Amino acid sequence: MVDLFRLLKLEYKDYIILFKSGSFYCCLDEDAVVISKLFDYKINELRNHIRVGFPISLIDKNTEVLNKKKISYIIVENKQLAKIKKIKNNNYSKYVESVFNIVSLNARINKICDTLKSMNGKQDIDELLTKIEDILYG
């Protein structure tokens, strides 16, 4: 599935690619992040990739949302293209960009929190927290 995903992304870079796998549809990497944010699905790790899946019973509902959000998509079943939905004025890139901005911001916030936790008990932390509070609360 990963190899086919990468191959399809070369030609359909601005499409969500949904793979039917047993009784689920799943997507990978940047598509998984977009689908996760749109539908609040849990992201799972798959070797060096991330993956999101949902039951096949939700495909109509989910593709309806993709249509409304103006996001082009492809459905792959049995390693064959089952459906290609090209949407005029496709918003795929906007969703990928906004999601990665959120992910990047969350990663930065988590790194700051981890650093502050590691400083617990050190004198510098009070000074640093005071500076942060001054910026936040004026």
URWORA-V161508 format. One line per field, one symbol per residue. ss: DSSP state (H for helix, E for strand, - for the rest). Layout:
ss = ???
This chain:
ss = -HHHHHHHHHH----EEEEEE--EEEEEHHHHHHHHHHH----EEE--EEEEEEEHHHHHHHHHHHHH----EEEEE--EEEEEE------HHHHHHHHHHHHHHHHHHHHHHHHHHH-----HHHHHHHHHHHHHH-
